[in-house]
Amino acid sequence: MIKKFVCAAVALLLIFTLPGCEGYRETDACYIVTAVAFDGGENIEISLEVVSTGGGERRSDAYSEIITGQGKTPENAMFSLSSKISKILMFDHCTALVLGESVKENQLDEIINFARELKEINLSVYVVRCENARKLLALSKPSAVARGFDIVGNIRETEKDTGIKYENRFFELFAAYKTGKCYKLPFLAVDEAKIIIEGETVYHNTQKKEYLSNEDSLIYSFFINKNSGGKVYFGKEYADVVNTKFKRRGKEFTASVKVKNESDGFKKAFSNKCNEFLQKHGKKLGLEAEKAKVKIKGGV
Amino acid sequence: MRFYEGTAAAMVLFGNIGLLIPYKGAKSGDFTVFLVAFSISVLLYFLCFKWLEKFKTKQINKALFYVAGIISVIFCLVVCAETSKHFLNYISTEVLIKNRKIYSVVAFLGIVIYALFRRPEAIVKFSAPALVFIALSVLILFLVSGNNFNADFLSSLFVPKTSESVLRTFEYLLLCFVSPTVFAVFSAFYFKKPSLKTEIAGLGAGAVILAVCFLSGVLTFSLAEASEIRHAYPKSVSVISVGELFTRMEGIACFVFFFSALVKTVICAFSVKALLFSMKIARPKETAALLTAGAVLISAIL
């Protein structure tokens, strides 16, 4: 008898506790944050790209807008921003963290730690840099509802096409930052109202080491073995790179590269590009080699 | 029944420990230290097993019997409370962030109390499919996490510094590998002929699953960061994405720890009940179970 009573009581409890309806909010009572932008200077400025579904007649339309707050620290800036809005912020769909060039070194450290402490932000958000973070989100015309999704789409497409592994998700950045390793962040710009990847910046801790153009970024990914293969173009020369392995032996890099559908002059062009890269950027990026010997195995 | 004995031992080892590793303040060589601590715990388990054979048949001095009994009861209650506390903290801080903690406490403890009114065989048999689910989930999630792993983080895992490793081994032993001795208490009272070999094999299986969780957290975040962030393994699962369809799979990690915490908590509670009954402190079986559940509830809420 007692068992049946206990079972019934437990079942009743579970019915009310497991569905998790507590804390439920209508979508038009929330701001869904899709990107967080940080700009620096005297104060830190946080801009949130939020998607909202309007109430009443606009209930079925989703639209995005930018909300901004400023403060001495990221926490103050977030507090200033929160005090301006009447809806709840939901970070569950935040896909991008955009850092402006105006963010100083000490501010970058504060921002990274702030983002890590903000539990609502998923650790796999993509981190990028640009000239002015708020303007990037405000000026560009999104192909999706929100620019945050555009940024991620852009990065994923580039990774697929070129094989470059940006490793710019927040947890990857934070692990490199905490272990004193270099990390790289794609640099974005707006071209005809579209967001494009203009290049990449390599950092060590909060210090900028080097800025790389898209072509240099591709070559760098080969040197550090962070390229999974893809289409490569050097001017008129081209190939589908299947895989690469670069090893440093003393003052020289030896590289073994498997390609297919390559043009006649691809090997020479690839070798020249590698050596030019070493001359121009090798020292600053800690590659410490004078020459790259490239063996290309074609027709794979 | 031998098979279930092994699976239950594995579940008791895995329990809440998967949420805690790598432990705070990780140093170089932590993985090796972790394995050494587990090896020492096997010896400890063997000693407890042999001791309990004498305890159960009252082949020891009466005063020692009661003192050891009370200490065992307190130990089992502490393990029970710690297991449910760690699991409920994980739920309230990582899974149900916006909901009030009391709902998850009530739901979890309701299920524990229900299990306490069933026969002990039920929870032991439940441990088998639960362990299969946990092992498969952990293995599959480890394999699909490959993209997120950074091979550079492996180098810090295996070579400990001698001066720090002794203290660190002791820390891991105390915080992770002493609690499975509760299963020795449970098996002494609830199995007709408990098999030490089977139980140690089960502990080994649990340790393998724990090791995979350890590696998953470290290879994703680095050793230093994995030991600082809370619940490294579930967080490493949350950043997995397979294509664009399978993302945010921390729901699977939630069920992994729900099953393991449930089995461990219930087994601890049954151990307390058996100890109280053998010392003739509590006579009605239901009272012992309710006392245990009450202690767990209060500890968990506090």
Chai-1 contact restraints between the chains, C-beta under 6 A:
chainA,res_idxA,chainB,res_idxB,connection_type,confidence,min_distance_angstrom,max_distance_angstrom,comment,restraint_id
A,K3,B,F117,contact,1.0,0.0,6.0,A-B,restraint_1
A,V6,B,F117,contact,1.0,0.0,6.0,A-B,restraint_2
A,V10,B,G110,contact,1.0,0.0,6.0,A-B,restraint_3
A,V10,B,Y114,contact,1.0,0.0,6.0,A-B,restraint_4
A,L13,B,V106,contact,1.0,0.0,6.0,A-B,restraint_5
A,L13,B,G110,contact,1.0,0.0,6.0,A-B,restraint_6
A,L14,B,A107,contact,1.0,0.0,6.0,A-B,restraint_7
A,T17,B,Y103,contact,1.0,0.0,6.0,A-B,restraint_8
A,T17,B,V106,contact,1.0,0.0,6.0,A-B,restraint_9
A,T17,B,A107,contact,1.0,0.0,6.0,A-B,restraint_10
A,E22,B,N99,contact,1.0,0.0,6.0,A-B,restraint_11
A,G23,B,K98,contact,1.0,0.0,6.0,A-B,restraint_12
A,G23,B,N99,contact,1.0,0.0,6.0,A-B,restraint_13
A,L123,B,V239,contact,1.0,0.0,6.0,A-B,restraint_14
A,S124,B,V239,contact,1.0,0.0,6.0,A-B,restraint_15
A,F171,B,V239,contact,1.0,0.0,6.0,A-B,restraint_16
A,A175,B,F221,contact,1.0,0.0,6.0,A-B,restraint_17
A,A175,B,S222,contact,1.0,0.0,6.0,A-B,restraint_18
A,A175,B,E225,contact,1.0,0.0,6.0,A-B,restraint_19
A,K178,B,A224,contact,1.0,0.0,6.0,A-B,restraint_20
A,K178,B,E225,contact,1.0,0.0,6.0,A-B,restraint_21
A,T179,B,S222,contact,1.0,0.0,6.0,A-B,restraint_22
